[in-house]
């Protein structure tokens, strides 16, 4: 079974490039050159030098001893929260800014939900001296205010999106409109493994550094050669596909993605696209989409701004369809409880996105000799308001 992109830009029946005519030259140019450019030795040398000296890679593979004891199996946390800017998003942002420079682009646009991709994009634009515009839903701007302030301090223009549900989906819509209006001088740095080909494949390639490091870190630090399983949260799916990438052709390693069930799979307020979606087109690719019977995109809900998206990357849709990866879901309340547990047992405050993956651990079937790796995709500074509110509610009972 082939789990990677084909020459037409599809992962099985998912993917492709469903785009307006105005974007055809940009997308065609990217499709024609992205592999050649990013595989050049000079590109790879600069990319890895920045990952090492600027981002701070490799990130640790940390044995969570107290949590492992409670769970009954060895748990290792891949500490993407220790990257510069506090999440895995910087890996892709570094790669795409180098690509944009080589394409001669003078302006960068991005969408963001939780704000981590926006911060990462603003950071690399400041580093390279390139104009940066970030689109962010008005609701997300309120619940992720610290990241808005960080983007502004880094020199980015943050544009509030007031249309639709005013969250990540709508920010992506506005970024696409901007790109259509400014196709010649602008590069759109998409933050997740979504969008028209070549973005899902390109983001996977830049994020695959996560699984490359896991492959050598685990045997270097432990008696284990391979993980029993790898677990990661999934919205669009960039941290998960980065953690899965170098294990796709290693069937003995289980791959598990954790979606946001929101208030429950059957509540009508969920973001669990693989569990509740159907095939459709969203933001330029054919994938699984949460939609009505007549094909209208439905509102997603998650307490986590980064998982509040009604679609999923086409490679994840393919992995789910083929059975190579398994996708589960947890609710808002389960994620909040899991975040507090990690803080109290390991002294690590995770992002709300990562907290969804943590919440699944108690249900995971593994034994005392089965090493489990969880991608700790980001730190929880941005989510302290939500955590504090949850703690106040707990204390009131």
N, C-alpha and C positions, 0 to 999 in steps of 0.2 A: 504494500500500500504506500502510495506517495502522499505525504502530508504537506508538501511544499507547493509553491505557486508554479503554474504551468506557463507556457509561452504566451498564452492569451490573458494572463493575469487572474486566473481562477484557481481556487482550492476546491477541487471537485466541481460542484455546481455553484459554489459561492465565490464572489469576488467580482472581477471585471471593472469597467470604468464607464459608468452611466453619468455622463457629464454634459453641461450646456456647450453649444458650439464654440462660444467665446473661449472656453478653457481647453479646447482640443489641442491647440499648439503647445501650451504649457505642459499638459499631461503627456502628450506624444513625445515631447523633448525629454521629459523626465524618464519615461519608459525606455527610450532609446539609449540613454546614457548613464542611468543611475548605477547599474551594476559595474560598468566599466570604470566610472569615476571612483566609487567607494572601494573598489578592489585594487586601485593603483597603490603601489608601495608607498609613495609619498603621502597619499591621503591616509592610509592606514597608520603610518608612522606619526603623523600629526594628531590623528584621532586618539591613538593610544597614549601619546605623550600628554595630551590634555586630560584624558581620563585619569592618568596617574598623578600628574602634578597639579591639576586644577580641581578635578572632581574628588580626588582622594581614593581612587581604586588601587588595589582590590578592596572591596568591602569585606568585613569579617564574616565568617561562618561561625556563629556563636552557639555553643551548647547550652541550652536553657535548662539547667540542672534541676531547679526547684519545680518548674512546670513539668519537666520530663518525669520526675518522681510521682507527681500527681496523676499524670496521664498513663503511666505504665509502659512507656516506650521512649526511646531517645529522640528528642526533638532538637533540631538545629535551626536557628534563625539566620537567614541571609539578610544582613543588615544594610539594606538599601537606604534606610533612614539616616545612615551616617555619611551619605554622599553630600557634597556641597549642594546647598539649597534644600536638603532634607528629604529627598525622594529619588526614585529611579528615573524620573522624567528627564533629568539632566543628561543621561546617557544619549538619548535620542536627540535632544536639543543640540548637543555638541556636534553630533554627526550631521544633522541637517544644516546647521549654520555653515559648516565647512563645505557642504555640497552647494548651498546657495551662493557662497563666495565664488566657487568655481564656475557657476552658471552666470555670474555677473549681476546678480540681483542686488538692488540697493535698498530694499524695503522688505521687512518681515511682518507677517500677520500670524496670529494664532488664536485659538479658542481655548477657554479653560473653564473647568467646573469648580473643583476644589481649590484651584489657584496654583497648584504645584507646577503644572505645565506652563502656566503663564509666567510664574517666577523664573523657571528654568529658561524659558525663551527670552525674557527680559534680561536675564543674566548673561547669556551668550551674546546677545545683541550689544550689551554694554561692553563686553569683552572685545568685540570685533568692531565697535563703532558704527553699527547699522541701526537705522530707524526701526522702531518696534511698535506695533499696535496690537493690543490684546482685547478680544471680545469676551465679555463675561456677563452672564445673566444677572439681572438686578437682584433676584433672590439670593443667588450665590455670592454676590458682592457683599450682602449684609451678613450672611452666615460665615463668610471667609474673609472678613475685613482685614485681618493682619496681612494676608497675602496681597490684597489690593494695595495696601500701603507699601509693601516690599517692592511690588512691580513699579509703582510710581517713583519710589526712591531710586530705582535702577534706571529711570529715564523713560520707561514705557508709557505710552498713552493707553489708558484702560477705558474702553468704551462700553457703557452699560447697555444691555439688551433688554428692552421692555416688551418685546413681542412674545406671543405664545405663552408658554409656561415660565419663561424668564429664567431658564436653567441651561444646562450644558448643550442640549439639542439645539436650542435657539441661538446660543453663541456660535455654534458651528454653522448654522444657517447664515448668520450675518457675516462670518468670516468668508464663506463661499461667495456671498454677494460682493464683498470687497474685492476678492480675487478676480471675479468676472469683470469688475469695473477697472481693475488695474493689472491686467495680465502680463504686461511687458517687463515692469521693473520690480514686481513683487513675487516673493516666494511664501507659500503658506506652509508653516511648520505644524503639521497635524500632530497632536500629542499622543494619540492612541493608535492601536493597530486596526484602524478603520479608514474609510474613505476609498476613493478610486485607486485602482492599480496605477502606480507601484507602491502607494503608501503602506498598506498592510505588510507587504514583504520587506520594505525598506525599514519600517519601525522595528519589525522582528529582528532584522540583521543588526541594527544598532543596539537593541536591548539584549541580544543573545550573549553579550558579555556576562550577564548574570549567570546563565547556565554554564558558560565556559569556565567560570571561576569555581562553581559548585563541583564540576567534574574533577578538578585537581585538588580542591581544598579538602573535600571529604576524605579521600584516601590518604592525603598528606597529614591530616590531623587525627584520624580515627582508624580503627581496624577494618572499617567498611570500605568496599570498593565502589559501590553504587548506593544511592538512596533506595529505600523501599518505595517511597512515594514523595512527590513534590506537590505542595499545596500553595495556591495563591488566589487572591481575590480577583474577580473579573467584573469590569464594567464594559468598557470598550475592549480591554484585555491586554494592555501593553506590558505590564509587569509579569503577568502570567505567561504570555507567549515568550518573553525573555527568559523566564525560569524554565520553561518547557523545551525551548528550541533545540538544545544540544542533546536532548533525551528522546526526541520524537521517534528515532529509529532504534531505541533501546526498550523493547516491549516489557522487559522485567521491571521497569520503573513505572509505577502508576502515576498518572497525571490527573490532578483534581483541581478544578476551578470552582470558586465559591462566589455565587451571585448574591445580590441584595434582594431578599424577599420583601423588604419594606415592612408593611404591617401584616403581611401574610400572603401566600401565593394566591389565595382565593378572595382576598380583601378588596381587589380593585385598585389597591395602592401598593404596587410592587415594581421592582426594576429587574426581575429575574427573566431576562429575555429568552434564554435557552429553554427555560421551563415553560414559558407562556407565549413565546413568539411564534410567528409563521414566516415563511419565506417572503421577502419583499425587497425593495430598494430603498436605502437610506444613505444620504450623504455620499452618493457616488458609487456604492457597491451593492451587489445582491447578497443579502445575508438574512439572518433571523431578526425579525422586527416585531415589536409589540404594536398591534394594529387592530382596528375594528374589522367587522366582516366585509365592509366595502373598501378596505385598504387605507383608511385614515390612521395616521400615527397616533397612538394613545399616549397619555401622560404617564411617565414613569415616576415612581416615588422611592426614595431612599433617604434616610437621615444623613447619609454620606453624599456630599455634593459630587464626588468623583465617580460614584457608581450610579448616579441618577440619570441614566441614559437608556432610551427605548430600543437600542440595537446592541450588536456585539460584533467584534471583528470577524471577517469572513473565514479566517483560518480557524478560529474557535468553533464557528458553526460547522466547519468541515470535520474538525476533531471530534465534536459531539456526534455528528452524523455517522462517522466511521467507527465510533466507539473507542478511539485511541485515548481520549480524555473523558473523564466523567465530571459532570457539573451538578453541584448541589446548591442549596440556598439557605440563608439564615436571616432572621428578622432584625429589625432595628434594635429591639430590646436585647436580643442575644448578643449582638455586636457590642453594644454599650457595656454589658456585663463582662464580656471577654476582655475589653480594653482595660477595665478596672482590675481584672485578675492579673493581667500581664504586668501592670504597673506595680501591683503589690507583691507579686512573686519574684519578678526579675528586675524591677527598677527601670522599666522601659515603658514609656507612654507612646502607644502606636497611633498612627493615623486611623480615622474611622474606617477608611477603606480596608486597611489591613486587619482591623478588628473583626471584620466579617470572616476572614480566613481563620483567625484565631478561634472564633466561636464554633467552628466546625470540628476542632481538634478532639473534643470530648466524644464525638460520635465516630471518629475515624478508627477503622479496624487495623490495628498494628500491634505487634508483640514486643517483648523486651529486647529482641535482637533485630528489630526492624527500624533502621534510622529514617526519620521523617524530616524533610527540609521544608520550611515555610518561608516564603518570600515576604519579609517585613518591608513592604514597599515604601513606607514613609513614616515620618515622625508626627506626633500628635499635637504639636504646638498650636496649629491652626484650628484644632477642634476642642480647645479647652472650654469654650462657652457651652458646647453641647455636653461635655463630660461634667462640668460643674452643675448644670441644670439637672442632669440625671442623678448626680450625687445628692443634690438638695431634695429631690423627690424621694430617694431612698431613705434619707434621714427623717423625712416627715411622717413615715409610717411607724 
